[in-house]
Amino acid sequence: MRRGTRAYIHAELLNYQRSRNEIGRICRKLDDIALFPAFSDDYTSEERMYLEDRLRWLRRVTEAIAAADQDMSSEERAVLRLKFWSPKPRPTDIAIAKRLNISTSTLYRRIGQIYRHVAQKLGMVL
């Protein structure tokens, strides 16, 4: 997997919860625009199209991550939650490996497998 692809997936995994929250905000904003057309004059059609495109992209990414999560083994799922979704400050790789009773090289292999699961669900070329 290319370094850029890996970095992109890493960032999306870290921002997964933020992306889900943004989906809610965009949906509410689009609903407001549809319900109150008098206030929709504040938004140009270009801005609305941007919101709709952003919403489609966020849904695609979050659905791919959720689908990949379902396909993962329990150990990969544990790594995903500890490495990417733990509250800040997140544990170090060494602390995660120790907690899961695996070596750091096994941890890195699991992280690579997580990246591959997500890339596959996004339809990215590996």
Long-range contacts (C-beta under 8 A, 24 or more apart in sequence): 1-112, 1-115, 1-116, 1-119, 1-126, 5-115, 5-119, 5-124, 6-115, 9-115, 9-118, 9-119, 9-122, 10-115, 12-61, 12-65, 12-118, 13-65, 13-80, 13-84, 13-85, 13-114, 13-118, 14-84, 16-62, 16-65, 16-84, 16-85, 17-85, 19-58, 19-61, 19-62, 20-62, 22-54, 22-58, 23-55, 23-58, 23-59, 23-62, 26-51, 26-54, 26-55, 26-58, 27-55, 30-55, 60-122, 61-122, 63-121, 64-118, 64-121, 64-122, 65-118, 65-121, 67-121, 68-114, 68-117, 68-118, 68-120, 68-121, 71-117, 71-121, 72-113, 72-114, 72-117, 75-100, 75-102, 75-110, 76-110, 76-113, 76-114, 76-117, 79-107, 79-110, 79-111, 79-114, 80-114, 83-111
